[in-house]
Amino acid sequence: MVEISYEDFQNVDIRVGTVLRAEMFPEARTPAIKMWIDFGDEIGERKTSAQVTANYAPEDLVGKQVMAVVNFPARQIGPFMSEVLVLGAMDDNGGVVLIGPDYKLPNGGRMH
């Protein structure tokens, strides 16, 4: 594990957003879901894809609040441009569980 400084951590902009739309990403090499997420007025709507099909179907994600890094450069994933990185952790079976707030929060709220 590489240690980083507190200043390094402060440069990572992690925000809460609400999934507006989600659909399967059939062109992905590994099964994935495309998501369009609302991060509030300051950031707006951003899209991403995530390999979360072990624990979620697209319809499970609509309305779900998630945490995402919003200040990484966009990344081309096949025919899709991913603009944010949603955060998750692996469960005991190797599936990704998305990280989000326990309570409804305003979209765009920054993690502290």
C-alpha positions as CSV (number, residue, x, y, z in Angstrom):
1,M,0.0,0.0,0.0
2,V,1.3,3.4,-0.9
3,E,0.9,6.2,1.6
4,I,-0.4,9.5,0.3
5,S,-0.5,12.9,2.0
6,Y,-3.7,14.6,3.2
7,E,-3.2,17.1,0.4
8,D,-3.3,14.3,-2.1
9,F,-6.6,13.1,-0.6
10,Q,-8.0,16.6,-0.8
11,N,-7.4,16.7,-4.5
12,V,-9.8,13.7,-5.1
13,D,-13.2,15.2,-5.6
14,I,-15.8,12.6,-4.4
15,R,-19.5,13.6,-4.7
16,V,-22.9,12.1,-4.1
17,G,-25.2,11.7,-7.1
18,T,-28.5,10.1,-8.0
19,V,-28.7,7.6,-10.9
20,L,-31.2,8.9,-13.4
21,R,-30.9,6.2,-16.0
22,A,-29.2,2.8,-16.3
23,E,-28.9,0.3,-19.1
24,M,-26.9,-2.8,-19.9
25,F,-23.6,-2.2,-21.8
26,P,-23.6,-5.1,-24.2
27,E,-20.4,-3.9,-26.0
28,A,-18.3,-4.1,-22.8
29,R,-15.7,-7.0,-22.6
30,T,-16.8,-7.7,-19.1
31,P,-20.6,-7.4,-18.2
32,A,-21.3,-3.8,-17.2
33,I,-24.0,-1.3,-16.7
34,K,-24.0,2.2,-18.1
35,M,-25.3,4.9,-15.7
36,W,-26.3,8.6,-16.1
37,I,-25.9,10.3,-12.7
38,D,-27.1,13.7,-11.5
39,F,-24.5,15.5,-9.4
40,G,-26.5,18.7,-8.9
41,D,-26.3,22.2,-10.5
42,E,-22.5,22.7,-10.1
43,I,-21.4,19.5,-11.9
44,G,-24.6,18.4,-13.7
45,E,-25.3,15.0,-15.3
46,R,-22.3,12.7,-15.9
47,K,-22.2,9.2,-17.3
48,T,-20.2,6.1,-16.4
49,S,-20.1,2.4,-16.8
50,A,-19.5,-0.1,-14.0
51,Q,-19.0,-3.8,-13.6
52,V,-21.8,-4.2,-11.1
53,T,-24.0,-6.8,-12.8
54,A,-23.3,-9.5,-10.1
55,N,-25.4,-7.4,-7.6
56,Y,-27.5,-5.0,-9.7
57,A,-29.8,-4.9,-12.6
58,P,-30.3,-1.5,-14.4
59,E,-33.7,-1.0,-12.9
60,D,-32.2,-1.5,-9.4
61,L,-30.0,1.5,-9.9
62,V,-32.4,4.2,-11.0
63,G,-33.0,6.5,-8.1
64,K,-30.0,5.1,-6.1
65,Q,-27.6,7.5,-4.6
66,V,-23.9,6.7,-5.2
67,M,-20.5,8.2,-4.5
68,A,-18.2,8.9,-7.4
69,V,-14.9,10.5,-8.2
70,V,-15.8,13.4,-10.5
71,N,-12.5,15.0,-11.3
72,F,-10.7,12.1,-13.1
73,P,-10.3,12.7,-16.9
74,A,-12.9,11.0,-19.1
75,R,-12.0,7.6,-20.3
76,Q,-13.1,5.8,-23.4
77,I,-14.5,2.3,-22.7
78,G,-15.4,0.8,-26.1
79,P,-17.9,3.0,-27.8
80,F,-18.8,4.7,-24.5
81,M,-17.1,7.7,-22.7
82,S,-17.0,7.3,-19.0
83,E,-16.9,10.6,-17.2
84,V,-16.8,9.6,-13.5
85,L,-15.7,6.7,-11.4
86,V,-18.4,5.2,-9.1
87,L,-17.1,3.8,-5.9
88,G,-17.7,0.3,-4.6
89,A,-16.2,-2.6,-2.7
90,M,-16.1,-6.4,-3.4
91,D,-18.4,-8.7,-1.6
92,D,-17.5,-12.3,-0.6
93,N,-18.4,-13.6,-4.0
94,G,-16.3,-11.0,-5.9
95,G,-19.2,-8.8,-7.0
96,V,-19.1,-5.1,-6.6
97,V,-21.4,-3.4,-4.1
98,L,-21.7,0.4,-4.7
99,I,-20.9,2.9,-2.0
100,G,-23.6,5.5,-1.2
101,P,-25.0,7.5,1.7
102,D,-27.3,5.9,4.3
103,Y,-29.7,8.9,4.0
104,K,-30.9,10.9,1.1
105,L,-28.4,13.8,0.5
106,P,-28.4,16.7,-2.0
107,N,-26.8,15.8,-5.3
108,G,-23.3,17.2,-5.6
109,G,-22.5,17.0,-1.9
110,R,-18.8,16.5,-1.4
111,M,-17.3,13.7,0.7
112,H,-15.4,15.0,3.7
